[in-house]
Amino acid sequence: MVRTNWAGNIAFGARGVHRPADVDGVRRLVAESERVRVLGSGHSFNAIADTTGEQISLAGMAPRVEIDSAASCVTVAGGLRYGDFADLLHAAGFALPTLGSLPHISVAGAVATGTHGSGVHNGSLAASVSGLEMVTADGDLIEIRRGHPDFAGMVVGLGGFGVVTALSLDLVPAFELAQYVYDRLPADEFAEHAQQILAAGYSVSVFTTWRADHLDQVWVKGPRTPDVPGPSWFGARRADAARHPVPGMDARHCTAQLGEPGPWHHRLPHFRMDFTPSTGRELQSEYFVPRENVVAAYRALDTIRDRMAPIVQTCEIRTIAAEPLWLSPAAGRDSAAFHFTWIDDTPAVLALLPTIEDLLDPFAVRPHWGKLFTCEAGTLRARYDHYAEFERLLGQYDPAGKFTNEFLGRYFARP
Ligand SMILES: Cc1cc2nc3c(=O)[nH]c(=O)nc-3n(C[C@H](O)[C@H](O)[C@H](O)COP(=O)(O)OP(=O)(O)OC[C@H]3O[C@@H](n4cnc5c(N)ncnc54)[C@H](O)[C@@H]3O)c2cc1C
């Protein structure tokens, strides 16, 4: 049987997938294998999780969730999905500051690729990580904590350092949010007030299909009223019914809107754990630019709207605060990210990506590691301050290249 990623656009070439029951099982498998790669929940859109050797899934391991209330920290098993333990955190009075659009993704896989939500003060999901427990190439179990000289290089590690069996995450006190959607934001209002709009809530997402002279929806996740904008806002109108970000899709898949307050983990993701996230038939790409360039980048993309419109289901603009993690696409700069949910047409998408990347080139664009992109290694190397150090670190922790794969080999030289 052909095994694929969630989207079905990548057929894994791995010889087999193993499901060890515990850390010792992981250690044995890694020590005995020539080539290994961990498969998280398989939500990436490229071959980053593939290998010519063995894939390891941690989904069969004990669902470890240890909350240290005094330290405001939780340690979770790497294979757990955010939706598996968010209720537990909330019940204990804690929250994570940010979540991606879906709770279905594994913690270790999301962190490894720099996955993010939105918010001018929120870093990526990796920004919450304070420690990693990891099985390295020779089967040793190591711990790397914040403050260790290699920590900033290894958190967004692209799966190249070993099998992350557990992660410690910083917690904040549990909080509630209310979510409002605004329809039809005029494009010129966005261009004039983008920074204010993107900072209007705790987490803000602006959606456009590039098919009209307005941006279709703005999702504002904020504390309860009166902090959220009024019913008419920069020419957009507050929606009077629940929305799905993709026009025509069923809003029942989405978290509660219309200002109904609810816990952080039922408002920060757009999609509900018990429903298919997004459309279920799609490809995705995402590009990060410095936040101050968001309007210039929007205008650059606007010049090819007639080429994007036929193949895009929706495009989402979000913000991510700067963070010190070397390979995070938000490393060292407050960022705005242009996410594209494409139709399921690989040739059409791959044909357009180089044009998008050229248009965003003046903004030193960085692609999402878990989505489709065509930038070359030389381009990426110039975009990250610590690229060469990351390569050195890969060679140091995995000298024989046990965890490397075709994807990593394409972008990172080994010393
Ligand atoms: C519908 C949908 C919505 C999405 N929304 C967002 C979004 O809002 N924001 C965003 O930034 N991204 C988003 N993504 C992208 C997604 O978050 C990333 O692709 C993420 O990496 C998925 O996590 P995963 O567990 O499925 O990882 P996988 O795709 O399984 O693996 C990704 C990488 O992580 C490595 N890895 C996984 N587990 C481990 C481990 N235990 N130890 C070491 N390495 C490991 C793998 O080897 C691989 O290199 C979305 C994807 C989908 C399908």
The ligand as a Tripos MOL2 file, in Angstrom:
@<TRIPOS>MOLECULE
LIG
   53    58     1     0     0
SMALL
NO_CHARGES

@<TRIPOS>ATOM
      1 C1         -4.5970   21.7200    6.9280 C.3       1 LIG1
      2 C2         -3.2570   22.2370    7.3370 C.ar      1 LIG1
      3 C3         -3.1700   23.4420    8.0180 C.ar      1 LIG1
      4 C4         -1.9180   23.9310    8.4090 C.ar      1 LIG1
      5 N1         -1.8670   25.1050    9.1030 N.ar      1 LIG1
      6 C5         -0.6670   25.6240    9.4690 C.ar      1 LIG1
      7 C6         -0.5950   26.8290   10.2190 C.ar      1 LIG1
      8 O1         -1.5980   27.3780   10.6630 O.2       1 LIG1
      9 N2          0.6370   27.3370   10.4780 N.ar      1 LIG1
     10 C7          1.7730   26.7600   10.0280 C.ar      1 LIG1
     11 O2          2.8510   27.3030   10.2550 O.2       1 LIG1
     12 N3          1.7290   25.5710    9.3650 N.ar      1 LIG1
     13 C8          0.5320   25.0000    9.0860 C.ar      1 LIG1
     14 N4          0.4910   23.7980    8.4270 N.ar      1 LIG1
     15 C9          1.7520   23.0900    8.1540 C.3       1 LIG1
     16 C10         2.1100   22.1430    9.2990 C.3       1 LIG1
     17 O3          1.9430   22.7570   10.5500 O.3       1 LIG1
     18 C11         3.5710   21.6930    9.2170 C.3       1 LIG1
     19 O4          3.7620   21.0380    8.0140 O.3       1 LIG1
     20 C12         3.9930   20.7940   10.3930 C.3       1 LIG1
     21 O5          5.3270   20.4030   10.2310 O.3       1 LIG1
     22 C13         3.1260   19.5970   10.5240 C.3       1 LIG1
     23 O6          3.4990   18.8250   11.6470 O.3       1 LIG1
     24 P1          3.5280   17.2330   11.4780 P.3       1 LIG1
     25 O7          3.5900   16.6170   12.8210 O.co2     1 LIG1
     26 O8          2.4350   16.7980   10.5850 O.co2     1 LIG1
     27 O9          4.9410   17.0640   10.7850 O.3       1 LIG1
     28 P2          5.3930   16.0650    9.6200 P.3       1 LIG1
     29 O10         4.9490   16.6130    8.3240 O.co2     1 LIG1
     30 O11         5.0130   14.6800    9.9550 O.co2     1 LIG1
     31 O12         6.9770   16.2580    9.7520 O.3       1 LIG1
     32 C14         7.5480   17.5280    9.5790 C.3       1 LIG1
     33 C15         9.0180   17.4660    9.9820 C.3       1 LIG1
     34 O13         9.1250   17.2700   11.3980 O.3       1 LIG1
     35 C16         9.9700   16.1640   11.6640 C.3       1 LIG1
     36 N5          9.4990   15.5230   12.8780 N.ar      1 LIG1
     37 C17         8.2390   15.1500   13.1860 C.ar      1 LIG1
     38 N6          8.2130   14.5820   14.4150 N.ar      1 LIG1
     39 C18         9.4910   14.5910   14.8710 C.ar      1 LIG1
     40 C19        10.1180   14.1350   16.0620 C.ar      1 LIG1
     41 N7          9.4050   13.5550   17.0380 N.pl3     1 LIG1
     42 N8         11.4480   14.2660   16.1830 N.ar      1 LIG1
     43 C20        12.1640   14.8590   15.1990 C.ar      1 LIG1
     44 N9         11.6300   15.3130   14.0580 N.ar      1 LIG1
     45 C21        10.3080   15.1800   13.9020 C.ar      1 LIG1
     46 C22         9.8310   15.2720   10.4470 C.3       1 LIG1
     47 O14        10.9310   14.3990   10.3250 O.3       1 LIG1
     48 C23         9.7910   16.3170    9.3550 C.3       1 LIG1
     49 O15        11.0910   16.7450    9.0890 O.3       1 LIG1
     50 C24        -0.7350   23.2300    8.0720 C.ar      1 LIG1
     51 C25        -0.8340   22.0070    7.4050 C.ar      1 LIG1
     52 C26        -2.0770   21.5070    7.0650 C.ar      1 LIG1
     53 C27        -2.1660   20.1850    6.3720 C.3       1 LIG1
@<TRIPOS>BOND
     1     1     2 1
     2     2     3 ar
     3     2    52 ar
     4     3     4 ar
     5     4     5 ar
     6     4    50 ar
     7     5     6 ar
     8     6     7 ar
     9     6    13 1
    10     7     8 2
    11     7     9 ar
    12     9    10 ar
    13    10    11 2
    14    10    12 ar
    15    12    13 ar
    16    13    14 ar
    17    14    15 1
    18    14    50 ar
    19    15    16 1
    20    16    17 1
    21    16    18 1
    22    18    19 1
    23    18    20 1
    24    20    21 1
    25    20    22 1
    26    22    23 1
    27    23    24 1
    28    24    25 2
    29    24    26 1
    30    24    27 1
    31    27    28 1
    32    28    29 2
    33    28    30 1
    34    28    31 1
    35    31    32 1
    36    32    33 1
    37    33    34 1
    38    33    48 1
    39    34    35 1
    40    35    36 1
    41    35    46 1
    42    36    37 ar
    43    36    45 ar
    44    37    38 ar
    45    38    39 ar
    46    39    40 ar
    47    39    45 ar
    48    40    41 1
    49    40    42 ar
    50    42    43 ar
    51    43    44 ar
    52    44    45 ar
    53    46    47 1
    54    46    48 1
    55    48    49 1
    56    50    51 ar
    57    51    52 ar
    58    52    53 1
@<TRIPOS>SUBSTRUCTURE
     1 LIG1         1 GROUP 0 **** ****
